[in-house]
Amino acid sequence: MSKLPDLEGLAVFAKVVELRSFAAAADDLAMSKATVSKAVTRLEERLGARLFNRTSRRLALTDAGQSLVERATRVLAEAQAAEEEASSQSSAPRGVVRMAVPMSLGITSLAPVLPGFFTAYPDVSVELHLSDATIDLVGMGFDLALRVAALPDSSLVARRLRAVKRHVVASPGYWNKHGRPTHPANLAEHRGLTYGHQNAPETWRFQKGGEEAAVRPRSVIRANNGDVLVPSLIAGVGVAVLPDFIVGAAVADGRLEAVLTDWTATPIALHLVMPPGGPRPARVEALANYLGKALAGKG
């Protein structure tokens, strides 16, 4: 193995992972598909390991590819950032930023502030992936994401933007018919409209002073998106625990009523997260800084 690493091969590999396609990477890098394929093959031969399992319809990382992708992505990002700085692009960001955002948050909170970003940075474009699932930023080639959660420890770089309040809600008619709970434990008697991605049953957790309470609702609807639950809530089907950006408007106009307001659901927050490493391309820093200001403190 030569002393110098195959920086081109690493960068090409990272671009293929980012775009999930050899052809798309070739177009983006202004190379032929054969050149891209040869660069990846050369890197595989150098490492002595296959990086992709390839079929005519699917491209998937092997274990070796998965272990390499984070550092290869960092090599590509640092090279792009160095070129941008050298060519004074740092003062005029340009290019595409790939961003993952939860569906409801993207529609209610992100969409209204994006026009201001494009006015300030006309040479930057944003590719949005809207999904409530937790996206593998490194493996899928995303530059940044917004996440609403109590974030576990990870290698991602996270910036907390604001707290996110959650409400225990149902329609006034539902509460009038079934009774308003005075303690979280009472929620076990109610019909739950639950939201989540895991196969395990959802547990609602609450705090009040030093007291904690947990209840597993009897779910009549379970969905991986919160907005889809709102019509059933308003119709009186059951009870849900949902963030303010989903149910705040319906609570404010009386279509839904929040109860147990002296209790706090397990705290969550809106975070902006990015893959580890740096420096980052100016376009990514520009969007991250803009959203950090635009979304902080806005419910």
N, C-alpha and C positions, 0 to 999 in steps of 0.2 A: 504494500500500500504506500502510495506516495505521501510525502510529508504534508502537502497542501490538501485540505478537504475538497470534495467536489461541490463547491458552492453553487454552481449552476444546476447540478443535478438535484441538490436539496431544494433550491428555489423552484425548479420546475415541478418537483414532487409536491411541494406545498401548494402550488397553484392548481395542480390536478385535483388534490384533495379539496381545496376551496370550492372549485367549480364542479366537482363530481364528474368530470369528463375530460378525456384526453383531447377531444376535438375542441371543446370550449376553452381549455387551457391554451391550446395552440393558437386559437383566434385571439385570445387576450394577450398572449405574449408575442404575437406577430411572428410565429414560427410555423413550420409545417407540422402536421400531426406525426409524421415519421420522426422528425427531430425531437419532439417531445417524448415519443415512445422510446427512442434511443437513449435519451438522457435518463429516463427512469430505469431502463434496463441496465445502463452503465452503472447507476447507483446501486441497483440490486446486486449486480455482479461484484461490485467493490465491497459491499457489506456481506455478501454471501447469504442473502436472505431475500425471499420474495416479499414485496411490499403491498401488492394488491392481489386479490383474487378477482379475475376478470372473466366475464361472460359477455355475450353479445348485447345483453340488456342491463347488466348490473356491474357496478364497480364497488368493491368492498375492501377495506383495509384488513390486512393480516395482523397478527399480534405484533410482528416486527414493525409493520407500517404504523400501527397505533402508538408504539413506543417512540417512534421517530418523529411523528407529525408535529408535536408541540415545538420541538427545537427547530425543525425545518421551517415551520411557520414563522418562528422568531427570526430566522436568518433572512427570509423573504421580507418581513416587515422592516427589519433594521436596514436592509439594503435599499428598500424603497424610500425609507425616511432619510437616509444619507443622500440619496440622489435628489430628493425634493429640496433638502436643505442646501445642497451644493448649487442647485439651479434656481434658488430663491423661491421655490414653490411653497416653502413654509409660510411665506407672507401672503400667498394666494392659493389656498388649498383647492385641489381639484381631484376628480376621480370618483370612484364608486365606493360607498360604505355599505357593507352588508350587516343588517341589524335584525335581531330577533326580539319580538315584543308579544306579551300576552294579548289575545284577541280583544277583550273588553277594554283593557287599558289603552291599547293602540287606538281604538275608535274614540273613546271618550276623553282621553287625556293627551295622547301624543298627536293625533291628527290636527287638533286646533293650533298647536304651536309650530308645526312643521313649516307652514308658509313663511314665517319669519326667518327660519333658518335659510331657506332657499333664496330669500331676498338678500340676506347677508352674505351668502356663499353661492353665487350663481353657477360656479363651475363644479360644484359637488352634487352628485346624485346619490340617492339612497335606495337600496334594495331591501324592502321590508318583508320579513317572514312573520306572519301573525299566527301564533299558536299558543295555547295555554300549557302545552307540554314543555318540560325543561329541555332545552336544546344543548347539545354538546358543541360549544362554541369552537373549540380547537378542531375537533374531528370534522365538523361541517363547514369550517372556514368562515365563521362569522367574526366581524370586527368588534362588536359590542352587543349588549342585550339589556333590556329592562326586565327586572324580576321583582315580583311582589311575594315576599316570603320572609321567614326567619332563616337567614342564610346559614347553612352549615359551613364549617371550615373547609376551604378548598384552595387550590392553587390560583384561582381566578382573582383578578384585581377588582374589588368591589368598592363602590362609593355610595353611601347611604344618602338618599335625597330627602326623604320625609317619612314620617309614620303614616300608616294606613289604618284607619278606623274601620272596624267591622260591627255590624248591627245584627241583633236577633230580630227577625222581621216575619210578619205575616199580615194578611189583610185585617182591617178592623173587624170585618164580619166574621173571620175565622176566630179571632180572639173572643168576640162576643159569644160565639157558639161553644167554643171549647174551653174558655177560661184563660186568663193571663197568668203565666207562671210567676211565682214569687222567688223561686230559687232555680238555678240551672238544672238541678236534678229533676225538676218537673218536666223538662223538655223530653224526657224518655217516654212520656205518656202521649206525645204529640206525633203527628205525621211529618217526617223530615224530608226536605228537598235538599239533597246533599251534592257537594261539588268536590271533585278531586280526580286524581289520575291513577292512584294505586288500587290494586284489587282488594286490599284489606278494607274492612268497614271504616267509615270515617268516625273520628271521635272529636266532639266539641269540648274545648278546654277553656276555663274561665278563671279569673282571679279577682279578688276583692279584699284589699288590705293584705293580711297574711293568709287568708283562706283561699284554697284552690278547689275547683270542682271540675269533674269530667263526666260527660254523658255520651253514650253511643245512641244516636237517634234511630228510630224505626223508619228507614228510608223507603219512600214510595216512588221517588224519582232520584236517579243518580246521574250526573252529567259531568263532562270534562270541560264545560263552559258555564259560567255563572249567568250570563244574560238569558240563556234559554229557560232558566228557572223562573224568571220574573213574571211572565204572563200567568203561570200556574199559581205563583204566590198571590198575585192580585186577584185571581179568581177564587182564592180561598182553599186551595188544595192542601196547603200545609205550611210548615215553618222552615226558615233557612237562616244560616249565618253567612252573610256576604259583605264584601267591602263596600265602602261608601261610594266609590266610583261606579258601582253597578246599581245600587239601590238608593243612593242618596236623594236623587230627584223624586223617586216615588214616595220616599218618607216625607220629603219636604211638602209635597202636594197632597198628602193624606191618603194616597192609594195603598200605602203600606204603613204599618205602625211598628215602631221599635219598642221592645220591652227589655227588662233586665238591664236598664241603662246604668245602674249603679255597679254592674259587673263589667269586667273588661275581658274580651276574648283574647286568647294568647297573642301577644304583640307581634305584628308583622310590619314590614316597611318596604318602601319602594327603593330598589337599588339599581344602580347602573353598573354593570359588570363587563369586564374585558379580559381577554386571554392574558396570561402573564408575559412579562418581557417588555422590551422597549429599546429604543424610542419608537413611537408609533407614527404612522404617516400623518401629515398635517390635517388631512381631511377627517381622520378619525378623531384626533384631538379637538378639532373645531366642533364636530357634532357632539362629542362628549361634554365639552365645556358649555355649549349652548343649552343642551338638555339639563345639565346640572343646575343652571340658573332658571330655565323656563319651567321646570317641573318641581323644583324644591318648594315645599310649603303649599302646593296646590292640591286640594283634595279631588 
